Amino acid sequence: MLESELYELLGYDRMIIRTKILKTLEMDIEIKILNQILEK
């Protein structure tokens, strides 16, 4: 396998991981906001 191919794969994985983390963070924030609204 070429080095450039390996780097591309690593970059791709990193992008997927980053988007998954961002989505879970967004969901956590939305849940917290909903809980605060429901508590009032």
WOWO-V457649 format. One line per field, one symbol per residue. ss: DSSP state (h for helix, s for strand, l for the rest). phi: phi as a letter, one per 30 degrees, with the letter a starting at -180 (. if undefined). psi: psi as a letter, one per 30 degrees, with the letter a starting at -180 (. if undefined). Layout:
ss->???
phi->???
psi->???
//
This chain:
ss->llhhhhhhhhhhhhhhhhhhhhhhhhhhhhhhhhhhhhhl
phi->.dddddddddddeddddddddddddddedddddddddddd
psi->kleeeeeeeeeeeeeeeeeeeeeeeeeeeeeeeeeeeef.
//
